[in-house]
């Protein structure tokens, strides 16, 4: 789901569940468009176990800057509110899912 969150609400968001996935994307980004169905499939597979949030970099530029996002898509995994993984660019869906599952255990 694409979310609307203010910068100060981000900390609350990443503490919402034991593991949270954030993707920074852009509607004009070709790599993001390639990843969109992959992210949708991962969200479906994870169900309500792990929230997966998509944040448009054009709306959340200052937050993206604060987090060191330099391109799109950029994926983050947070565990217990702490960033434990970051990846820039396209990634195989199975690799991304395995990475998320690793932090779920």
HELIX and SHEET records of a PDB file:
HELIX    1   1 UNK A    7  UNK A    9  5                                   3    
HELIX    2   2 UNK A   10  UNK A   14  1                                   5    
HELIX    3   3 UNK A   30  UNK A   46  1                                  17    
HELIX    4   4 UNK A   61  UNK A   66  1                                   6    
HELIX    5   5 UNK A   93  UNK A  104  1                                  12    
SHEET    1   A 4 UNK A  51  UNK A  56  0                                        
SHEET    2   A 4 UNK A  19  UNK A  25  1                                        
SHEET    3   A 4 UNK A  74  UNK A  79 -1                                        
SHEET    4   A 4 UNK A  82  UNK A  88 -1                                        
END                                                                             
